[in-house]
């Protein structure tokens, strides 16, 4: 299945998720406002950090090795059972810590120790949360696009209904509970669909623990862990900067802009995650990898750039549709933010080469430097040019990251100096 065909297949799923996301944005904008939006964004970053520690960091490895071991059931059993044990042990330990330190965590991340119980909700659901994402990683490695898409659609609808209902009746607190528990509830749908597959047998998840497999997953855990901590840590640091400089309401405007970026990038992100990672894992020669990048890049990047231009032109309509008039000041972020998103999409092709070929040190260095630069440049520009500086920093950071990633990958001989396959016009 090609990247183009995968993109069209995932388009239906993304369409449903977009509709759900649009509806949810409107509901949250009305019920909690910009200030509440910033708090929800802070909690989502915290959840991603915690989830990474609980085994989420190994999921790229599960996808890669599931694809590689497609014809070897014994090795798949060793992989899945080892991954399951890692997740169960890490989740149990994290659940204890979240329960004990729920108030200090709420005070740090949410600026309100009284919201500590949302971390207890997270502790209760973190194991199912982690197991659900592992099953999704297996579906990805199996290239079971239909089931993968169906779970994503079900998840989008579930999250919309749960967050809308809980926010309506319990306000911001209800929205936070929904963030903490929605993926855990989705686990039962994923499990039900996986049980119908010929490859799904419980014995394949209860084989002996393999140290060799665990060491293989460790490299992916390092890459995903560093990425999660760098990305979410960077967002938390910049959000705290905006709160300090302009207040919670303005920080909420930036979170709204991030949400628009996420919605805009959803189709590309899902298509690349499902297709590109297992595909790179399969390819053996750099000539094939180069051709794959060129094929995908010349289709994906122009498509996304066109969507970004359309979003900029329709920015006022988008803001009023997704949010409320209180969010209109975010208009000044659109141009630089969307330009940065376009450059970022281009850099994803190189990032997936690093992940798929286990270029651990290169990937880790890239993630840490990119997010450190974003925090530093955001601080310099926000304090000098105002709120719009955070979007300018976003563009400058990913423009520099794209160049740096290309140089790093080229030095590792992952790509020739020109990403143009033979036979193409230069």
Secondary structure as UniProt FT lines:
FT   HELIX           3..53
FT   TURN            54..55
FT   HELIX           56..58
FT   HELIX           59..68
FT   TURN            69..71
FT   HELIX           73..100
FT   HELIX           102..109
FT   HELIX           113..115
FT   HELIX           117..141
FT   TURN            142..143
FT   HELIX           145..194
FT   TURN            195..196
FT   TURN            198..199
FT   HELIX           202..205
FT   HELIX           211..246
FT   HELIX           248..282
FT   HELIX           286..313
FT   HELIX           315..322
FT   HELIX           325..333
FT   HELIX           334..356
FT   TURN            357..358
FT   HELIX           360..385
FT   TURN            387..388
FT   HELIX           389..411
FT   TURN            412..413
FT   TURN            422..423
//
